[in-house]
Amino acid sequence: MLSINLTELIWTIINFFLLLFVLKRFLFTPVARFMDERQARVDAAAQAEREARAARDENAEHHEAEKREARQEARRMLDEADKAAAAENAAALQAAKARAAGERQQAEEALRRESDGELDSVRLKKRELAEALARKLLEEEAET
């Protein structure tokens, strides 16, 4: 028949609670602490990753904005340089035209003076030739 031994039951209960205390003290608490610490590290790593991604995205946006600004500045500088070059070219062309007109006028004056000088020289030669011819004719008439 079934009989219950009270001393054995008490020792079994004491052993059970003693085993429960030992397991809790040396197994469950350290394992739970280890799991909590591990979960905290995982959570910290996940948070650090989210922060790093956010910082990366922010840096990427900032970098893109700086690139856009740099492109706009470069375009503006190129436009200004083109305008300045066009203005300088126009001024240089106008100066060259003015210089060419002045040189042309000087050349025309020099040519005119030279032409006048040549014309005077031809007139003088013509007069000298006419006088020489008249003398020659007079000498020939005087001889005849």
PETATA-V533830 format. One record per backbone hydrogen bond with DSSP energy under -1.0 kcal/mol. NH is the residue of the N-H (numbers start at 1). CO is the residue of the C=O. E is the energy in kcal/mol with one decimal. If there is no record, write none. Layout:
BEGIN
NH_CO_E / NH_CO_E
END
This chain:
BEGIN
9_5_-2.2 / 10_6_-2.3 / 11_7_-2.8 / 12_8_-2.4 / 13_9_-2.3 / 14_10_-2.9 / 15_11_-2.8 / 16_12_-2.6 / 17_13_-2.5 / 18_14_-2.7 / 19_15_-3.2 / 20_16_-2.7 / 21_17_-2.6 / 22_18_-2.8 / 23_19_-2.9 / 24_20_-2.6 / 25_21_-2.9 / 26_22_-3.1 / 27_23_-2.2 / 28_23_-2.7 / 29_24_-2.2 / 31_27_-2.4 / 32_28_-2.8 / 33_29_-2.9 / 34_30_-3.1 / 35_31_-2.8 / 36_32_-2.7 / 37_33_-2.8 / 38_34_-2.7 / 39_35_-2.7 / 40_36_-2.4 / 41_37_-2.5 / 42_38_-2.7 / 43_39_-2.8 / 44_40_-2.7 / 45_41_-2.7 / 46_42_-2.6 / 47_43_-2.6 / 48_44_-2.8 / 49_45_-2.4 / 50_46_-2.5 / 51_47_-2.7 / 52_48_-2.7 / 53_49_-2.9 / 54_50_-2.6 / 55_51_-2.8 / 56_52_-2.9 / 57_53_-3.1 / 58_54_-2.7 / 59_55_-3.0 / 60_56_-2.9 / 61_57_-2.6 / 62_58_-2.8 / 63_59_-3.1 / 64_60_-2.7 / 65_61_-2.6 / 66_62_-2.5 / 67_63_-2.6 / 68_64_-2.7 / 69_65_-2.5 / 70_66_-2.7 / 71_67_-2.7 / 72_68_-2.6 / 73_69_-2.7 / 74_70_-2.7 / 75_71_-2.8 / 76_72_-2.7 / 77_73_-2.7 / 78_74_-2.6 / 79_75_-2.8 / 80_76_-2.6 / 81_77_-2.6 / 82_78_-2.8 / 83_79_-2.6 / 84_80_-2.9 / 85_81_-2.9 / 86_82_-2.6 / 87_83_-2.6 / 88_84_-2.8 / 89_85_-2.8 / 90_86_-2.6 / 91_87_-2.6 / 92_88_-3.0 / 93_89_-2.8 / 94_90_-2.6 / 95_91_-2.7 / 96_92_-2.7 / 97_93_-2.6 / 98_94_-2.6 / 99_95_-2.8 / 100_96_-2.9 / 101_97_-2.7 / 102_98_-2.5 / 103_99_-3.0 / 104_100_-2.6 / 105_101_-2.6 / 106_102_-2.6 / 107_103_-2.7 / 108_104_-2.9 / 109_105_-2.6 / 110_106_-2.9 / 111_107_-2.8 / 112_108_-2.8 / 113_109_-3.2 / 114_110_-3.0 / 115_111_-3.1 / 116_112_-3.4 / 117_113_-3.1 / 118_114_-2.9 / 119_115_-2.9 / 120_116_-3.0 / 121_117_-2.6 / 122_118_-2.9 / 123_119_-2.7 / 124_120_-2.8 / 125_121_-2.7 / 126_122_-2.9 / 127_123_-2.7 / 128_124_-2.9 / 129_125_-3.1 / 130_126_-2.7 / 131_127_-2.9 / 132_128_-2.8 / 133_129_-3.1 / 134_130_-2.6 / 135_131_-2.7 / 136_132_-2.5 / 137_133_-2.7 / 138_134_-2.7 / 139_135_-2.9 / 140_136_-2.5 / 141_137_-2.4 / 142_138_-2.4 / 143_139_-1.8 / 144_140_-1.5
END
